[in-house]
Each structure stands twice: as structure tokens, then as C-alpha cells.
Amino acid sequence: MNRVVMTRIRLSIVVVEDHDDLRAQLVELLAQHGHTVHGLSCAEAIDEQCGGCPVDLLIVDLNLPGEDGLSLARRFRAAQPGAGIFVTTARDQLADRVAGYEGGADIYFSKPVAPAELLAAVQALARRVESTLLGAPAAPASLKLETARLVLHGPVGNIAVTNDEALILAALARAASRRLESWQLLELLEKTTRDVSKANLEIRLVRLRKKLAQAGATGPTIRALRNQGYQLCVPLQVL
């Protein structure tokens, strides 16, 4: 039996799988090998539960209730071009695999996925992450949000943001069409602060628009959608 060597890098992994038992097995397997893992049952939950968390790897099933896995992979890739995306699915036709890779997948696994193969792929990704941390050049991007240090990097300068501001920006960057309804943002903020209201949310967004402009963003940055919510109008990479 081949022994899988644990990686030195602890990855932040999100598993989106609507099959409860399979999701639990994947989460347990990856956690046993030292990674931080969030298990979600639908694509929409990533905005609410992981909006402000840096994510190194998304493992997503294509057949999901609501937004499908391919759509989630596309918007996740747009928000985090440096992260890994593994697709797991029962669809094994050539056209399905091509669509998966075109949607941003690094690896397309046909179910059932062998644990040893999955862990080997995760280990390969961890080596890529480690090389980046050791100084490999990062992909260029005009705006980057560093969630661990709470810093917004832009072409003009680096601007400090609050934890709540980072949560809002990361959630909008990862959302479909970069837009979220007001209630979704309010629920996100309720996890970190008691001072939550629509008026307070608008104040935070006014401050965020100023900080985006200070970092070098041009044109409209966060647009208010009448009777709906807000939309991030500039590309943002979440680190």
C-alpha cells in the first residue's frame, strides 16, 4: 500500500458537495492530512459562510442544487485566479470534461474519486502554494485583497481595511456577477459585530468606495442596486 506523505503547507479548502455522506468523507480525509476544510452543501453557501476566508482550493461537484458547480468554478476562478479548483462529478463525457477545464478547473475527477489520487493532487497544489510563498512571481492584478493582513493592494498604494470591510469585499468578489443582496451582507456582518443595520452597512460601503479609490480603482467601484443590494464593479483578487 502506497503511503501518502503529508504536506508541510496547510491549505484552506472548501468542499462543495450536496451528498452528505460523501461531503463528510472528503472533509474528514483532508482534515486528517492537516488541512483546514469547510464542507458546504450548495454553491450559495460559499458567499455566506466563507465570504471573508482565504481559500487555496475549491473542490466542487458539478451537479448541485441551485447554482451549478460549473458556474461556481467560473466565478471563483475570476475572484481567485491563483487558487486551485478540482471538479468531481459523475459526468464523464468528453464535452463535460472540456467544459470543466474551460470553466477554470485544474483537475477533473470522475466519481468515485480514489482517496490516494485526490491527496496526491492536493499535495501537488500545496507545493505550488509553497513555491509562491517562497518568492515565485504572482499573477499580476490591479486590485488585491490580502485578508490575513487586512490590506487592499492597488496600483496607487496599499490601504488598510477593517475586518468587516474585508468580509464585504471578499464576499462581493466571489459572488455571482459580483453582486449580493443587502440581507446577505447583513447576515455576514452579524457574525463579527452587533452594530448591524442597513444604514450602518451603507456607511461601511461609503468608506470602502473611498479606500478602493485611494488604492487606485477608477470609475464606479461598488454600485447600489435599488431595492436589492450591491455590486462590485471592479475586478478584485482575494489572497
N, C-alpha and C positions, 0 to 999 in steps of 0.2 A: 504494500500500500504506500503510495507516494505521500510524503509529508509536505504540507503546505507551510512555508516559513512566514511568520507574522511580519508585517511591515513595521518599520520604525515610525512612519508617519501615520498619525491618527486622522483619518478622513471624516468629514462631516457628510453623511449620506442620507438621502431621502428616498424611501421606497414607497412608490405609489402603486398599490395593488388592491383590487376590490375583493379578492378571495381571502377571507380572514385567516384561514389556516396557513396558506402559502405566504401571506404577508408576515405572519408571526414567525414562521420558519426562517425567512430571509433576514428579518430583523435580528433574531437570535444568533444566526450563523455569523453575521457581520459584526455584531456586538462582541461575540466571543473572541473575535480576532482584533479587538482593540479599537474599533471604530465607534463614533457617535452616530446613532441611527435613529431616524424618525420614520415611523410607519404610518402611511395615510391611505385612506380607502378611496379617495377621489381627487381629481386634479384641483378642484376648487379649494380644497383644504390647505394646499401649499401656501396660498396667499394669506390665509387666516392664522395658520399655526407656525409657518416658517418664514414669514414676511421679512423679518429683520435678521435672520440667521445666515451666515455664510455657508454655502453648500458647495462641496467639492465634487459630488457625484449624485446624479439623479438616476434611479433605477425605476423604470416606468413600464407598466403593461399598456398595450395599445387599446384593449377593449375595456374602457372604463365607463361608468355611468356619468352622464353629463358631458363635460368636455372630454374628448378622447385623448389618448396618450400621445398621438402624433402632434396634435395642436399644442399640448403642454410642452412637448420636446422643442417645438419651434420657438415658442415664446421664452422658454428657459434658456435656449441657446442664444437668443438675441440679448437677454439680460446678462448672461454669464458665459461669454464666448470661451473662457478658459476652463470651464468645468467639464466633467465627464458626463456622458449620457449613455446608459445601457438600456436598450429596449428588450423586454421579454414578452413573448406573445406566442399564441398557438398558430398564428398566421405564418405559413412557411412558403408561400408562393414567391417567385422572383419579384413580381411587381410590388408585393408588400415589403420585401427587404429593401428594394431600391427606394421606395417611399420613405422608409425608416431612416436610411442613410441621408437622403436628401433633406429630411426633417431635422437633421442635426445629430443623429445617433453616432456614437463612436463604435459601438458593437451591437449587433442584432442577434439576440439569443432566441432560439426556438424552444418552447417549453416541451418537456420538463428540462430545466437547466441543471446541469451537473454541478454540485457544490464546488468541487475542485476547480472546474473551469471558471466559475464565477469568481472564486477567490484569487485565482491566478490573474484574471483580468483586473481585479481591484488592486492587486499588488503592483501590476504594471502601471496603473494610473497613479498609485502612491509614489512610485519612482519619478513619474513626470512632475508631480507636485513638489517633491523634494528637490528636484533639479531647479525648479523655478525659485524655490526659497533660497537656494544656494547661489542665485545670481543669474540664471538664464534670462534672456530678454523677454519681457512680457509683451503681449499683443498691444499695439497702440490703441488708445481710445481717448476721446476728447474729455469725457467725464467719467470718473471712477469714484465709487463709494467704498471706503475701507471701513467695514462695520466693526472690526475688532478695536481699531484705534479711534473710531468716530471722526473720520476725516474725509472731506469731499475734495478730491483732486480734480483740477481743471487746467485748461491752457493758460490761465492768468495767474492762478495761485491755489494754495491749499487752504481750505476753510474748515474750521472745527464745527461739528454738528452735535446736537444733543442725541441721547439715546432714542427719544421719541421721534426726532427728525429722521434719524437713520432708519427706524422702523417704517415710517411712512414712505421714504424714498425707495427702500428695498422692495416693499410690497407693491408699490406702483410699477417699478421697473420689471417685476416678474409677472404682473397681471396681464391677462389677455388684452391686447390693444393698449397696454399700459394704463388701464383705467379701472377704478374701483368705486363702488357706491359709498356714500357717506357712512352708512351703518357699518360697512366692513372696516373702514378705517377707525371708527369709534370703538368697535369691538377689539381691534388690535391694540389700541391705546389703553383700553381698560385693564390690560394685563400688567401695565407698568405704572399707571398713575390713576389717582382718584379724580383728578380735575379734568373730566371729560364732558364736553358738550359741543354742539355744532359751532357755537361762537368761538370756543376755545380752539377747536380744530381749524377754523378759518384763520385765527391768529397765527397758529403754527405754520400754516401754509403760506401766509404772507411773509413770514420770516424765512421760510425755505426758498421762496422765489428770490428774495434778496441775496441769499447765500449762493444760490445757483448762478445768479448774475455776477456776483463777486468772484466766483471760480472761473468765469469766462463763458458761461452759456449765453447764447444770443437768441433773440426772438422770444415768443411765449414759452414758458418753461412748465408751469402747472396750470392747466385750464380748468375752470369751474364749469361743470356740466349742469345746466339748470334743472333743478328738482331731481338730480341723480347723484352726482358725486364729483370726482376729479380725474383728470387725465394728465399723465406726464408726457410732455410734448418733445422732450429731448432724449436721445439715447443715453443710457446710463449703465455702466458695467459695475456689478456688485462683486466686491472682492471678499 
